[in-house]
Amino acid sequence: NMMSCREVTELASQSLDRDLTLRERVALGIHEAMCSGCRSFEKQLKMLREICRAYASGEDERTDR
């Protein structure tokens, strides 16, 4: 039984805060193999997290302050 996009986006969001179980990782991978929208969502979510971490740690690349 394939997960819905709503379930996948929730799981992708949770994966930022906790380790997913093997079953969750497999279900996420199967869905994302067939759904470009959810692949894009997870990629953007990870990128946003990296940007926020860099900003919080003072790695802001802007030098025109």
RAFEN-V608226 format. One record per backbone hydrogen bond with DSSP energy under -1.0 kcal/mol. NH is the residue of the N-H (numbers start at 1). CO is the residue of the C=O. If there is no record, write none. Layout:
NH;CO + NH;CO
//
This chain:
8;4 + 9;5 + 10;6 + 11;7 + 12;8 + 13;9 + 14;10 + 15;11 + 16;13 + 17;14 + 18;14 + 25;21 + 26;22 + 27;23 + 28;24 + 29;25 + 30;26 + 31;27 + 32;28 + 33;29 + 34;31 + 35;31 + 39;35 + 40;36 + 41;37 + 42;38 + 43;39 + 44;40 + 45;41 + 46;42 + 47;43 + 48;44 + 49;45 + 50;46 + 51;47 + 52;48 + 53;49 + 54;50 + 55;51 + 56;52 + 57;53 + 58;55 + 59;54
//
